[in-house]
Amino acid sequence: MATANLRRGYVLGLTAYVIWGLFPLYFKLLERIPAVEIIVQRAVWSALFGAVLLLFWKHPGWWRELRQNPRRFVVLAASGLLIASNWMTYVWAVNNGHMLEASLGYYINPLINVMLGMLLLKERLRPLQWLAVALASLGVAQQVWQLGSLPWVSLVLALTFGFYGLIRKQAPVAALPGLVVETWLLLPLALVWLLLFADGPTSEAAFWSTPEALWVVAAGPVTLVPLVCFNAAARHLPYATLGFLQYLAPTLVLLQAILLFGEHLDSSRLTAFAFIWLALAVYSLDAWRSLRRLRRLPQPG
């Protein structure tokens, strides 16, 4: 049974990260549509598809628990705005030739989480974590020095997702209901945008082909299915394994950027990536050592 659960966890985890890693292929199908319009449609269809999924959710008491603490709605509204900002930056990056920067942003994200934990949650960093953060900072500094500007796409993606995770910790709601409620809270803004701009000169909706319209509707399941898989995988896989799998998505994005969409990994970018990869290797080594120490501790009972 344990082996079967582990195998199921690997399949579900790989499915989630492969889907996330292949997001650029999906968004390239919508390349003609402005990023803000894609995000508005994504919020609408995610809200509707999420409502259907919640009909089959095995924990029907989640809504009652959420209503008992209205502060959680405020937290979920804030996290919803952050994830919408993350989505829009990512879609813009994919459809404007900045996939390498998007990939770099998601490589940086675990290290941003470490820094946020230190600065805002007063968590103490271990020596190897300090080294990982320093190496990542050198990678970003190298990009600033070479390009003369911050790699803003990478930093916005890493920071919005980092703060998103941090804020969600303040509202302990299961991942699927939490994301669905976030989209519900975004829905009024999305509907206002549709009412004001859907027929305006900046909207492409009137000119969508049938395949484009179907791909837009698919934004709901495309957004939520990998999350459901990830949730299920988290119940069957060790945390360290799940942490290792997270690097699959930005690696797939990196490969697509170079092999399919012709983005050039020049020496400057390669140097930045090398610093980040080295930082992640140090970070992973520290996580592995920490896990080994925990396993050696005497178990209660």
N, C-alpha and C positions, 0 to 999 in steps of 0.2 A: 504493500500500500504506500509506504514512504517513497519507494522508487517511482511508483506511478505518479504520485503527487509532484515529485521533483521534475519528472519528465514533462508533466502538464505545465508546471511553472515555467520551464525553459521555453516550451512552445508558445505559451501566452506572452511571456516577456519578449521573446524574439519578434513575435507578431506585432506587439505594440511599438517597439523601437524601429522595426523595419518600415511600418506604416509612417511613423513620424519622419524617418529618414527619407522616405519617398515623397513627402509632401511637395517638394519642388516640382515633380512631374505633374501633380494635380494642379498646382497653382499656375503652371505654364499653360495649361489648357484654358485658363481664364485670363491670359496675359493682356488681352484687349480691354478688360474691365478695370477701372481704377481701384486701387487698394482699399479706399474707404468704402466703396460700394460692395466689394467682396466681403469686408468685415461686417457690414450691416446685414447683408444676406446670411452670412455665417451665423450671426447672433440669432436671427429670426428662425432659421431652420434648425439650429442646435436646440433652441428653446422648445420647438415643436417636437422634434425627435426625442429630446430628453424627457418630455412629458409622457410620451408613449413608453419609453424605457422604464420610467418610474412606476408605471402601472404594474410592472412585473417585479419591482424591487422587493426583496425578501424582508425588508425591515420597515413595515408600514408606519412605525411610530416616529420616523425621522421628522415629519412635518410638525407634529405636536411638540417634540423636543425643541425644534427651531423656534416656534412661536413663543415658547416659555422664556426665551432670552432674546428680546428684540434687538439687543446690541449686535447680535450675530448678523442681522440683516445689513446693518451699517458696514460691518467688516466685509461681508460678501459683496456689497456694492463697491467698496474700495478695491477689493481684489478683482472684481469684474472689470473695472476700468483699467487696472494694470494689465490683465490678461488680454483685453481688447487692444491696448497699446502695443503689447508684445506681438499679437497676431498681425496688426497693421504694419509694423516695422518689418516683420518677417516676409509678408506678402510683397511689400514694396521692394525689399532687398532681392527676393527671388526674381521678380519681374523687371528689375532694373539693373541686372548684371552685378549684384553684390552678394552672390551666394557664398563666396569664400569668407567674407566678413560675417555672414550669418552663421556659417560653420564655426568660425573662431569664437563667436559669441557663446555658443552652446558648449564649446570646450571649456571656456572660461567659467561658465556658470557654477560648477561645484566649488571653485575657489572663491567666487563672489559670496557663496553661501557661508563659507568658512569666515570670511571677513565680516559679513553682516552679523554672524553669531558672536564674533569677538567685540565688535563695536556697539551693537545694540542689545545683545543678550548677556554681555559680560562673560562670555565663554573664554576659557584660557586655552591658548594654542600650544600644542606640543612643538618641540623644536623642528621636526620634519614638516609640520604644517606651516610654520614660519618660513621655512626654506621654499616650500611650494608657492606660497603667496609672493615671496620675493622674486622668484623666477617668473611667475605670471606677470608681475609688475614690470619686470625688465622687458618682457615680450611686448606689452602695451607701450612702454616708453620707447622701444625701438621703432615701433610703427609711427609714433608721434614725431620722432627725430627724422625718420626717412620721408614721411609724407607731409610733415609740417602741420598736421592736424590730428585730432583724436580719431581713432577708428570708431566713430559714433554708432554705426549699426551694431557692431559687436557689443559695445558697452550698453546700449539701450536694451538689446535683447537679454544680455546677462543680468542687468540690474532690474529690469521689469519682472523677469521671471524669479530672480532672487527675492525681491520684495514681495512678490506674489506668494511665494512659499512661506515667507516670514509672516505675512498677514494672515494667511490661512491657518497658521498655527494658533492664532488668537480666536478662531471660530472652529472648534473641533466638530466639524460636520463631515460625514463620509464623502469621499471624493466625487462620486457620481451625483448625489443630491446637491452637493456644494456647487459643482460646476453648472448644473441645470438651474439652480436658483440664481447663480451669477448671470446666466443668459436671460433669465426671466427679468432680472433687475435692469439689464441692458436693453430689454425689449422696448420699453417706452421711448428711449432715445432713438433706437433703430427705426421704430414706426414713425416718429416725428421726422426723421431724415427722409424716409421713403415718401411721406406725404408732401414734404417741402421740395425735394430734389429729384424724385424718381422720374418725373416727366421734364426735368430741366435740361439745359444744354450740357451739363457736366455728367449726366447719366447716360450709360450705354444700354439701359434695360430695354428700350424700344427696339434696339438693333441686335439683340441676342439671337443667335441661331438656336434651333431646337437642342442640339447637343450642349451648347453653352448653358441653356436654361436648366437642363437636366443635371449638369455638373454643379451648378449653383445650388440646386435643391439637395444634391448629395453632400453639401457642406455639413449638414447635421450629422449623418452617420460617420463621415470622414473625421469629424472632430471628436465624437464621443466613443466610437468603437475602440480605438487604441487605448483610451482611458479605461474602459471596462476591462480590456485585456490586461493592462498594467495593474489594475486593482487586484484582479484575480491572481496574477503572477506574484504579487507581493505577499500573498497569503501562503505561497508554496515554496518560495525561494529564499535563501539566506540574504540578508541585507547587503552583504559584501558582493554577492553575485549580481544582484540587481544594480548595485552601484557600478560594477564593471560593464554591464550591458548598456548603460546610459551613453557610453561613448560610441555606440554603434550608429546612432542617428546622425551626429555631426560628421562622422566619417563617411557615411553614405552621401550626405550633402556635399562634402568636399570632393568626393569622387565624381559625382554628377557635374559639379561646377567645372571641373577640369576636362573630363572625358566627353560629356554630352553637350555642354553649353559654352565651351571655348573660353572660359575664364583662365587667365594666366597666373600661375603661381610663381611670381618672380622671386629673386633672391631676398628682397626685403620682406615679403610676406612669408617666405619659407623660414627665414630666421625667426620671425615672430611666432610662427607655428611651432618651430623647434623648441623655443623657450616654454610655450604652453604645454607641449607634449611632455617635456622633461618635468615641468611642474606637476602634471597629472600623474606621471610615473612615481614621483616622490609622494604625492598625496595618496595614491593607491597603496604604496608600500606602507605608509603610516597606518592607513585603515586596516590593512591585513595584519600588521603587527599588533594593533590595538585589539582586533578580534581574537587573535591567538591568546593574548593575555587574559581576555575575558573568559575564554574557554578553559583556561587553566585554573581559574578561581574555583574554590570548593563550592559545590552546589548545595543549597539549603535542603535539609531533610535527608 
